[in-house]
Amino acid sequence: MTTEPYLAPGLAAPRPARDGLDEPYWTGTREHRLRVQRCRDCDTYQWGPEWMCHNCQSFAIGWVEVDGRGRIYSWQRPHHPVHPALSDQGPYIVVLVELPEAGDIRMVGNLLGDPLQEVRIGAEVEAVFEDHDDDEPPYTLVQWQLVSPPA
Amino acid sequence: MSEHTIRGRVAVVGVGETTYYRRGESPDPEFVLVLKAVLNACEDAGIDSRTIDGFCSYSNDRNMPARLANALGLPELRYSVMQWGSGGGGAAAAIGNAAAAVTAGYADCVVAYRGLAQGQYGRFGSGARTNAVSGPPAFTVPYGVMSPAQIYAMRTTRLYHDHDISPDTLKAVAMAAYHHAQRNPRAVMQGRPLDAETYDQARWITEPFRLYDCCLENDGAAAVIVMSADRARDVTDLPVYPLSIQQGGPHRSGATVHNEPDYVTSSFKTTAPRLYAQAGVGPGDVDVVQSYENFTGAVVMSLIEHGLCTYESANEVLTFDNLIAPDGGLPLNTSGGNLAECYMHGLGLQIEAIRQIRGTSTNQVPGASVALANAGPMVEVASTALYGTEEALG
């Protein structure tokens, strides 16, 4: 699934780290795949990316695709525009989403839909891809939408 | 007494602050502010500034010890230490590093300091104006998570959820700080009292934080001088003894993209027990508390993690009447703190704890003999200190 950009244009664009650590993630989102780190030796999931498994200290960190189902662990609704690009944005919702299928690692994104909606911790969400094809280089963000929108 | 301790071995002999200015309003460059704070601390201690032989700071302070020593014409620089870690998490730790140096004999007279001139260098509360981000910020900034308030707000959301903490606790913390600032002539918010209605009607910065839940941003500088306990008794009638100063973070507090395993924490669950153990006192012995407010929600977590209330009692303990000096049961942030005195990255809170032990606060808690001052809640490496009178050393 894809979505139009949630926030107004002009925020800093993400770029893969120069050391290559998170390149599989950013390559994956361009293909509309959500990839996260998983240790090849002990199967521990890990996020954000690091060169070593925090559980067994193995350098054999792999990347696996997950199906992008999660639940809201926490959230906030920023109102104050901290960047000129957001001066006409109005309130928006940031969610911290945990992925039960991937060791409860957490990801940050926006919750699609009404920016003034009630947000419920524990609500089920799914990943949606937000393409920025016209940027140079192009990139794709991962956003979240409720699996069962409120009636 | 343990062999490995600063307790009883070192004392704070002097504290110094510049005028505290609103952000961007300092007439002096940042480096001059730091020099003035250091000289004010020397005057307070009654020592010649050329006695200084070491400097400690934190948060990548821009005013380097070698330049300070050069400007001051110090005979020798023997100790020059920067505390790693972001934000104000190093405010207590910088004093702890000074105390460690004196205890170990690396230096004899060490200054912990911090200077901020945001007109000169830019502010914290706005997002960086870059075209691209990489590394951990690439996973947050494009979603509009840039400012410290935005980075830390979701811990408080989850605190409410997990522990049924009332938002009224945040309001009480803010109102107590503003109440104390009204009697403090150093406070930039003196003359600007905060009532409950004003708090409630203030705009959201990011839910769950309103305007008054967020620290100020200011210009100024502050300094704290540490010497050996023996020498301290020769130079001042008001030595204040650090009973214990601890720094650190719990398991994987440095995890990125909000993946700290224990998310709902001020980062003091491991340091507070060590703090009390080395100090030889418990939470019940603490007479007055300076708890770093980057955001009020963090103060609630910090007080709980320091054993000053519990998750279950927080809603009853953290009320305005109970948090104000001199009569409240848990006098909190008696200078006005980062919310209403000045945001000197928490060094002002350390100085206020020292003042309470001296008996010279503008909101003095009568007979205070043990004061707690923590620093940088929620950051990867936070720090926390206990100060006491000579009697508190036992």
Chai-1 contact restraints between the chains, C-beta under 6 A:
chainA,res_idxA,chainB,res_idxB,connection_type,confidence,min_distance_angstrom,max_distance_angstrom,comment,restraint_id
A,L7,B,G144,contact,1.0,0.0,6.0,A-B,restraint_1
A,L11,B,P142,contact,1.0,0.0,6.0,A-B,restraint_2
A,A12,B,T130,contact,1.0,0.0,6.0,A-B,restraint_3
A,A12,B,A132,contact,1.0,0.0,6.0,A-B,restraint_4
A,A12,B,V133,contact,1.0,0.0,6.0,A-B,restraint_5
A,A12,B,V141,contact,1.0,0.0,6.0,A-B,restraint_6
A,A13,B,A132,contact,1.0,0.0,6.0,A-B,restraint_7
A,P14,B,V133,contact,1.0,0.0,6.0,A-B,restraint_8
A,P14,B,A138,contact,1.0,0.0,6.0,A-B,restraint_9
A,P14,B,P142,contact,1.0,0.0,6.0,A-B,restraint_10
A,R15,B,A132,contact,1.0,0.0,6.0,A-B,restraint_11
A,R15,B,S134,contact,1.0,0.0,6.0,A-B,restraint_12
A,A17,B,S134,contact,1.0,0.0,6.0,A-B,restraint_13
A,A17,B,G135,contact,1.0,0.0,6.0,A-B,restraint_14
A,W47,B,V257,contact,1.0,0.0,6.0,A-B,restraint_15
A,W47,B,N259,contact,1.0,0.0,6.0,A-B,restraint_16
A,G48,B,P136,contact,1.0,0.0,6.0,A-B,restraint_17
A,G48,B,F139,contact,1.0,0.0,6.0,A-B,restraint_18
A,G48,B,T256,contact,1.0,0.0,6.0,A-B,restraint_19
A,G48,B,V257,contact,1.0,0.0,6.0,A-B,restraint_20
A,S74,B,M154,contact,1.0,0.0,6.0,A-B,restraint_21
A,S74,B,T157,contact,1.0,0.0,6.0,A-B,restraint_22
A,S74,B,R158,contact,1.0,0.0,6.0,A-B,restraint_23
A,W75,B,T157,contact,1.0,0.0,6.0,A-B,restraint_24
A,Q76,B,A153,contact,1.0,0.0,6.0,A-B,restraint_25
A,Q76,B,M154,contact,1.0,0.0,6.0,A-B,restraint_26
A,Q76,B,T206,contact,1.0,0.0,6.0,A-B,restraint_27
A,Q76,B,E207,contact,1.0,0.0,6.0,A-B,restraint_28
A,R77,B,E207,contact,1.0,0.0,6.0,A-B,restraint_29
A,P78,B,G144,contact,1.0,0.0,6.0,A-B,restraint_30
A,P78,B,Q150,contact,1.0,0.0,6.0,A-B,restraint_31
A,P78,B,T206,contact,1.0,0.0,6.0,A-B,restraint_32
A,H79,B,W204,contact,1.0,0.0,6.0,A-B,restraint_33
A,H80,B,I205,contact,1.0,0.0,6.0,A-B,restraint_34
A,V82,B,S126,contact,1.0,0.0,6.0,A-B,restraint_35
A,V82,B,G127,contact,1.0,0.0,6.0,A-B,restraint_36
A,V82,B,M146,contact,1.0,0.0,6.0,A-B,restraint_37
A,V82,B,S147,contact,1.0,0.0,6.0,A-B,restraint_38
A,H83,B,G127,contact,1.0,0.0,6.0,A-B,restraint_39
A,Y92,B,G144,contact,1.0,0.0,6.0,A-B,restraint_40
A,V94,B,Y143,contact,1.0,0.0,6.0,A-B,restraint_41
A,V94,B,V145,contact,1.0,0.0,6.0,A-B,restraint_42
A,L96,B,M154,contact,1.0,0.0,6.0,A-B,restraint_43
A,L96,B,H258,contact,1.0,0.0,6.0,A-B,restraint_44
A,R106,B,H258,contact,1.0,0.0,6.0,A-B,restraint_45
A,R106,B,N259,contact,1.0,0.0,6.0,A-B,restraint_46
A,V108,B,T140,contact,1.0,0.0,6.0,A-B,restraint_47
A,V108,B,Y143,contact,1.0,0.0,6.0,A-B,restraint_48
A,V108,B,V145,contact,1.0,0.0,6.0,A-B,restraint_49
A,V108,B,V257,contact,1.0,0.0,6.0,A-B,restraint_50
A,V108,B,H258,contact,1.0,0.0,6.0,A-B,restraint_51
A,G109,B,Y143,contact,1.0,0.0,6.0,A-B,restraint_52
A,N110,B,Y143,contact,1.0,0.0,6.0,A-B,restraint_53
A,I121,B,H161,contact,1.0,0.0,6.0,A-B,restraint_54
A,L141,B,P142,contact,1.0,0.0,6.0,A-B,restraint_55
